[in-house]
Amino acid sequence: MNFIYKLFAIIYRTYDDRGLDIPHFRAITTIVFLFFLNIVSVILIFDIPSKFIIPWSSDESKGIQWFKASLYFGLPILLISTVFNPKKLDKVPVTDSQIYRGRKILPVCLTLSIILLMALLIRLGIRKGTIHF
């Protein structure tokens, strides 16, 4: 758990040192976005049906879809924001070199996660027959 706090503190301080608005919320959304990207990648790797993970379908009304999506993404953001509050993150010791490495590694991790997801989605399209070569 200490590693997760340190990782979150590095991302938080990266946004805070740049002087960006609401660094805590930016750190939360970055973590949640990376988490969901990697969860979807794992789902695609193991061919888990999406109905077990994503709780809504296109047959429902738009209002119900928006409500379920807000719960689906809002609850993790709310949970993470209570666990990793800024007061606790300010107490985590982080060096400038760790923040510098975090600034270099975070975009690479994000880019690789997106590339992996795109490759897996293309593989899924080829398997289903919607993409032809």
N, C-alpha and C positions, 0 to 999 in steps of 0.2 A: 504494500500500500504506500510505503514511503517513496518508491520509484514513481508511482502514478502522481503523487503530490509534487514531486520534483519536476516531472515532465510537464504537468499542468502549470506549475510556477514558471518554468522556462518560457512556455508559450505566452502566459500572462505578462511576464516582464518584457518579452519581445514587443508586444503591442504597447505596453506602458512606456517603454523607453523611446519608442518612436513618437510618442505624444499623440497617439490616435485616440479618438473618442471611445468611450465605454470599452476599455481593454478587457474587462472581465467577461462581458457578453461576447466579445469577439473570440476570446479563448474558448468559451463554452461552445459556441457554434462551430468553431474549427474542430474541436474534439468530437462533437456529435456528428458532424459531416464526415470526418474520417472514419468514425465508427460505422456509420451506415454504409459508406462506400465499401468497407471491408466485409461487413455482414452480407451485403448483396453479392459480393464476389464469392464468398464462401458458399452461399446458396446456389450460385450458378456452377461452381466447381462440383458440388456434390449432387446436383440436379434435384434439389429439394423443391417441391411444388410451392409456388408463391402464395397460395391461399393459406398456408400454415404460418407464414411470416407477415404478410401484408393483409390487414384485416378488412379491406374494402374491395368492392368490385365495381366495374363500370356499369352494371345494371341498376345501381342505386341512384337516387337523385343527387344532384350536385351539392345540395345543402348537407346531406348525410355524408357524402364523400369528403367535403371540407371539414366537417365536424370530426370525423374519424381521423383524418390526416392531422388535424391540429392536436388531437389527443396523442396520436402516434409519435409526433415529433415534439410536442409541448411537454409531455411528461418526462422524457429523458433530460430535456433542457432544464426543467424545474428541479428535478432530482440532482443533477450535477451542480446546479447553482447553489443548492443548499449544502451539499457536501463540500464543495470547493469554494468557500466564500473568500472574498479578498483579504479579510483579516488574517485568515490562516495562511493564505498564499504569501503574504508579506513576511511571515515568520520563517518561511522555508529558505534555508541558505542556498543561494544560487550565485555562482561566480560569473564574471563578465565573459570568460571563455566559454562557459556552458551556454550562455545566451547567444553568443556569436555562432557557436556550432548549431544551436537550435534554429537560428535564422537561415542557416545554410541547408539544414536537413529537412526542415518542415516543407518547403516548396518541392523538394525532390520526392519526399514521401507522398505528398498530395498528387504530384504529377504521375508517379509510378502507380498509385492506386487507381487513378482515372484511366491510365493506359491499360492496366490489367482488366478493369471493368469493361472497357471498350472491346478488348480482345475476347473476353468471355461472352459478351453480348453478340459479337459477330459469330463466334462459334455456335451459340444457341440458335442464331438465325440460319446458319448453314444446316444445322441438324434438323430444324423444323421445316426447312425448305423455302423460307422466305427470302434468303439471300442465295443467289446462284453465281457460280464462277464459271 
